[in-house]
Amino acid sequence: MNARERLLASLNHKEPDRVPFDIGATPVTGIAKTAYVNLLKYLGMPEEEISFFDVVQQIAAPSEAFLQKLDVDVRNVSPNAPSNWKLEIHEEGEYNVFRDQWKIKWRMPKNGGFYFDMAEHPLADALDVEDIEKFEYPDADDPVRYEGIREKALEIRNRGYGVVMSSISAGIFELGGWLRGYANFYADLAGDPEMACKVMDKALEVKMKYWEKVLDIAGDLIDVVQEADDLGSQDRMLISPEMYRKYVKPRHKELFSFIHSKTDAKIFVHSCGSFREVIPDLIEVGVNIINPVQFNVNGMDSAGLKRDFGKDIVFWGGGVDTQRILPKGTVQEVKDCVKRQIEILAPGGGFVFNTVHNIQADVPPQNLVAMWEALQEYGKY
C-alpha cells in the first residue's frame, strides 16, 4: 500500500495497513520554525535553509528529505502570490510589520516574537454596505496564482503521495473578524447583520472564483481540499449554534456544494476549539474531514466524537495534545497520549494522525520523536 492508497482508504472509512500521517501538508497541521530546526538537529539531519509555509504563524515548510524520513503520507500544493502583491516585511518601531493581500496589517515583536498578530483591520471604519462593496479585494482571477499547480499536483500523485490543496485565504466567517475587526464584526452579527453578511459574501465570492480556477486546472489530481473557519473557543462556540445556522451555514453550503460539484476530493475544514453542536450541520453541508480535533476542550471528547460522527466524518488530528502534553509532558506521557488517541480514533479508518493544531516553538524534539515512535508502534492495523 503506498501513501496515497493508505490515505484514501482512511478517508473512505476503511482500515489501511497503518494510520496515515501528516505533518506540514496544511498551514494548520505544521511545525513552527524553531521546533523544526531543533528537531532536524536532534535527528542528525543536515541544516536547511528554512522557508515559511505560513509567515503569520511562523510555520516552516518541511523539506522533502524530512517528510520522507518521517514517512509522511501527504504533500501540499498552494497557490502562488498574485502578480500585484509580494510579502514585504519592514521594521516599525519595536515590530516587524507587513500587509497581506487583504490589506490587513500584521506585526510581530522584533525581539522574542513567535507570531504575527493583526494590528489593523482595513474595513474597521466602514459605515455601510457600500463601503464594504467598494473595497479592493484580492483578485482570484490573476493567472499567476495558478502557474505550476497542475504540474506540482501531478508530480506528487506520480510519486504515490496524497495531494492536499490549500485555500486562498482564511475562512468566510474568520475573514469577517479579520477585515472588520472582531468587536465590529460580532456587533454587526448581533445588531446589523447586513454588514456582517456583506463581508462574508465578498469573502465567499473570492473563494468561489479561486476554487473554480483551481479545480478546473487540477481537480482530478487533488485528494483533499483544505478550508478553515474557526468556530470554537476553549469552552463554547464563538457564536451561538443558531447564529451559525442563520448566517454562516448557508454560505458554507454554497461553497462546499460548489467544490463537490467540481471534484471528487474530500473537503477538510479546520476549526479550533469546541463546536460539537454544529458538527451535524457541517456534515450536512458537505464537510468530510474536521481538524484539529481538540479533544481536551468542552464537548470534544474523542470517544464521543468517534461514536456519534465517526461514520460520517474523518478526524484529521487529535493525535496528541499540544497545549500541555507535547510541550511540557514527559516522553512517556506523550507516548501514552498517542496510544490512547489511536485506540479511540483509528478503528474502522476515518483517522489521519496529526497533532492538535500546529507544533509550537517550545516543543522539545525528544517529545516529537516519542510521538512519532508511538505512532509507529501503535498505528498499525
Residue pairs with C-beta under 8 A, 6 or more apart in sequence:
1 9
1 16
1 17
2 160
2 161
3 20
3 71
3 72
3 73
3 74
3 160
3 161
3 162
4 73
4 157
4 160
4 161
4 162
4 163
4 223
5 16
5 160
6 16
6 17
6 18
6 20
6 73
7 16
7 20
7 73
7 74
7 162
7 223
7 352
8 162
8 223
9 15
9 16
9 349
10 16
10 19
10 20
10 314
10 349
10 350
10 351
10 352
11 223
11 224
11 266
11 288
11 289
11 314
11 349
11 350
11 352
12 349
13 310
13 311
13 314
13 348
13 349
13 350
14 348
14 349
15 346
15 347
15 348
15 349
15 381
16 349
16 381
17 380
17 381
18 379
18 380
18 381
19 342
19 346
19 351
19 352
19 353
19 375
19 379
19 380
19 381
20 73
20 74
20 162
20 351
20 352
20 353
21 70
21 71
21 72
21 73
21 352
21 353
21 354
21 375
21 379
22 29
22 72
22 73
22 74
22 164
22 316
22 352
22 353
22 354
23 29
23 30
23 31
23 62
23 67
23 70
23 72
23 354
23 355
23 359
24 30
24 31
24 53
24 60
24 61
24 62
24 67
24 72
24 76
25 72
25 74
25 75
25 76
25 162
25 164
26 76
26 164
26 166
26 226
26 268
26 270
26 291
27 53
27 54
27 57
27 59
27 166
27 358
28 228
28 270
28 291
28 292
28 357
28 358
29 291
29 292
29 316
29 317
29 354
29 355
29 357
29 358
30 53
30 54
30 57
30 59
30 60
30 62
30 358
30 359
31 39
31 59
31 60
31 62
31 358
31 359
32 57
32 58
32 59
32 60
32 114
32 358
32 359
32 360
32 361
32 363
33 50
33 52
33 58
33 59
33 60
33 361
34 58
34 114
34 361
34 362
35 359
35 360
35 361
35 362
35 363
35 365
35 368
36 50
36 60
36 62
36 66
37 50
37 60
38 364
38 365
39 365
39 368
39 369
40 46
40 47
40 48
40 66
41 365
42 365
42 366
42 368
42 369
43 69
43 365
43 369
45 65
45 66
45 69
46 65
48 63
48 66
50 60
50 61
51 60
51 61
52 58
52 59
52 60
52 61
53 59
53 60
53 61
53 76
53 78
55 87
55 89
55 98
55 116
56 100
56 106
56 115
56 116
57 115
57 116
57 358
58 108
58 114
58 115
58 116
58 361
59 358
62 72
67 75
70 372
73 161
73 162
73 352
74 161
74 162
74 163
74 164
74 223
74 224
74 352
75 156
75 161
75 162
75 163
75 164
76 164
76 165
76 166
77 149
77 152
77 153
77 156
77 163
77 164
77 165
77 166
77 218
77 222
78 165
78 166
79 145
79 146
79 149
79 166
79 168
79 210
79 214
80 144
80 145
80 146
80 147
80 148
81 87
81 101
81 144
81 145
82 101
82 138
82 139
82 142
82 144
82 145
83 142
83 144
84 139
84 142
85 101
85 138
87 98
88 98
89 96
89 97
89 98
90 96
90 97
90 98
91 97
91 110
92 107
94 109
94 110
94 111
95 107
95 108
95 109
95 110
95 113
95 119
96 107
96 108
96 109
96 110
96 113
96 116
97 105
97 106
97 107
97 119
98 105
98 106
98 116
99 105
99 106
100 106
101 138
101 169
102 122
102 137
102 138
102 169
102 175
102 178
102 179
103 122
103 136
104 118
104 120
104 121
104 122
104 178
104 179
105 118
105 119
105 120
106 116
106 117
106 118
106 119
107 116
107 117
107 119
108 114
108 115
108 116
108 117
114 360
114 361
118 178
121 178
121 179
121 180
121 181
121 184
122 135
122 179
123 131
123 132
123 135
123 179
123 180
123 181
123 184
123 199
124 180
124 181
124 184
125 131
126 132
126 135
126 180
126 195
128 195
129 194
129 195
129 198
132 195
132 198
132 199
132 202
133 198
133 202
135 179
135 202
137 202
137 205
137 206
138 168
138 169
138 206
140 168
140 206
140 207
140 209
140 210
140 213
141 209
141 213
145 168
145 210
145 213
146 213
146 214
146 217
149 165
149 214
149 217
149 218
150 217
150 218
150 221
153 163
153 165
153 218
153 221
153 222
154 218
154 221
156 162
156 163
157 163
157 221
162 223
162 224
163 221
163 222
163 223
163 224
164 222
164 223
164 224
164 226
164 268
165 214
165 218
165 222
165 224
165 225
165 226
165 265
166 226
167 207
167 210
167 225
167 226
167 227
167 228
168 206
168 207
168 210
169 175
169 203
169 206
169 207
170 178
170 228
170 229
171 203
171 227
171 228
171 229
171 230
172 200
172 203
172 204
172 207
172 229
172 248
172 251
172 252
172 255
173 200
173 229
173 230
173 231
173 248
174 228
174 229
174 230
175 199
175 200
175 203
176 185
176 188
176 189
176 196
176 199
176 200
176 203
177 185
177 186
179 185
179 199
179 203
180 188
180 195
180 196
180 199
185 196
185 199
186 239
188 195
188 196
188 199
189 196
189 239
189 243
189 247
193 247
196 247
197 247
200 247
200 248
200 251
201 251
204 251
204 254
204 255
207 255
208 254
208 255
208 258
211 225
211 255
211 258
211 259
211 262
212 258
212 262
214 222
215 222
215 259
215 262
215 263
216 262
219 262
219 263
219 265
220 263
222 263
222 265
223 265
223 266
224 265
224 266
224 267
224 268
224 289
225 259
225 263
225 265
225 266
225 267
225 268
226 268
226 270
227 255
227 256
227 267
227 268
227 269
227 270
228 269
228 270
228 271
229 248
229 252
229 269
229 270
229 271
230 238
230 270
230 271
230 272
230 273
231 237
231 238
231 239
231 244
231 248
231 271
231 273
231 275
231 278
232 238
232 271
232 272
232 273
232 274
232 275
232 294
232 297
233 273
233 274
233 297
234 273
234 274
234 297
234 298
235 274
235 297
235 298
236 274
236 298
237 244
237 273
237 274
237 275
237 277
237 278
238 273
239 248
241 277
241 278
241 281
244 278
244 281
245 278
245 281
249 278
249 281
249 285
252 282
252 285
252 287
253 284
253 285
253 286
256 267
256 285
256 286
256 287
257 285
257 286
259 265
259 267
259 286
260 267
260 286
266 288
266 289
266 314
267 286
267 287
267 288
267 289
268 288
268 289
268 290
268 291
268 316
269 282
269 287
269 289
269 290
269 291
270 290
270 291
270 292
271 290
271 291
272 292
272 294
272 357
273 294
273 297
273 300
274 294
274 297
274 298
274 299
274 300
275 300
276 299
276 300
276 304
276 305
277 299
279 290
279 305
279 309
279 313
280 309
282 290
282 313
283 309
283 312
283 313
287 313
288 313
288 314
289 313
289 314
289 315
289 316
289 352
290 313
290 314
290 315
290 316
291 315
291 316
291 317
291 354
292 316
292 317
292 318
292 354
292 355
292 356
292 357
293 300
293 302
293 305
293 315
293 316
293 317
293 318
293 345
293 356
294 300
294 317
294 318
294 356
294 357
295 301
295 302
295 305
295 318
295 321
295 341
295 356
296 321
296 323
296 324
296 356
302 315
302 318
302 341
302 344
302 345
303 344
305 315
306 315
306 344
306 345
306 347
310 345
310 348
310 350
311 350
313 350
314 350
314 351
314 352
315 345
315 350
315 351
315 352
316 351
316 352
316 354
317 352
317 354
317 355
317 356
317 357
318 341
318 345
318 351
318 354
318 356
319 338
319 341
319 342
319 345
319 353
319 354
319 355
319 356
319 371
319 375
320 326
320 334
320 337
320 338
320 341
320 355
320 356
320 371
321 337
321 356
322 355
322 356
322 357
322 358
322 359
322 360
322 363
323 356
325 333
325 334
325 337
326 334
326 355
326 359
326 360
326 363
326 367
326 368
326 371
327 360
327 362
327 363
327 364
327 367
329 337
329 367
331 366
331 367
331 370
332 370
334 367
334 370
334 371
334 374
335 370
335 371
335 373
335 374
338 370
338 371
338 374
338 375
338 378
339 374
339 377
339 378
342 351
342 353
342 374
342 375
342 378
342 379
343 378
345 351
346 379
346 381
353 375
353 379
355 371
359 368
